[in-house]
């Protein structure tokens, strides 16, 4: 829930049905040109790098909306899409499947999970999956990766394991319980690579 001061919606032109995004304000700048100061502003007028400004309307046309990334290379505030990104998580670790599903759902993802890698092809086709997260700790991980890479259309692939490293073929591997922001970035990168591959097809 987003709580605003009285009259703020009218001043910003926010209407019923609009979607809002949290945007980071650059140091010393104003949000929307209204001259307001951030909650984290210091005495010299410089704002905190984590000051967020909510009232930035998203266009209704359905195009992707760029979202500012936080300073210092931290995780993005939201996935830069209006339609949910369809992600499939394949792992025998029930706790990982549940946690990852809940967290990605909060980042504008529609998440399907499975412990049975033999169902990947069926689930990708049925759910219209765009990115698959494969747990290399599973005995059938190699089969799962092969299924994703051999699918009839491009599908993004993210790999996780007990520890971060580099997988076969040089693809980065994330720590299963590493920073969640790293997984968000990897999912976004996999989606961009998928879109690029689809554009070349």
Buried (B, 14 or more C-beta within 10 A) or exposed (E): EEEEEEEBBEEBEBEEEBEBBBBBBEBEEBBBEEEBEBEEBEEEEEBBBBBBBBBBBBEEEEEEBEBBBBEEEEBBBBBBBBEBBBBBBBBBBEEBBEBBBEBBEEBBBBBBBBBEBEBBBEBBEEBEBBBBBBBBBBEBBEBBBEBBEEBEEBBBBBBBBEEBEEBEEEEEBBBBEEEBBBBBBBBBBBBEBBEEEEEEE
